[in-house]
């Protein structure tokens, strides 16, 4: 599937799966990670805690590709753009309070 998609859009960016990530409308497919089940449980937990900035798991294809909801945005790749290395970006991530104590 690398570099081609019959009806999907090959997404640019990423380092581990460059050319192998395809968007089909509101769903994105990529090679499935070994710990995909644990990752999906973690992402569901984030959503249950009120965090809406991560994709939602959709499932896996019969050949093991991971399916997630599409989240619009930019992927920061080396050399990292200034917006990704700013103090504001760091504070926005570090200041997230996902779960109240």
Buried (B, 14 or more C-beta within 10 A) or exposed (E): BEEEBEEBEBBEEEEEBBEBBBBBEEBBBBBBBEEBEEBBEEBEEBBEEEBEEBBBBBEBEEEEBBBBEBEEEEEEEEEEEEEBEEEEBEEEEEEEEEEEE
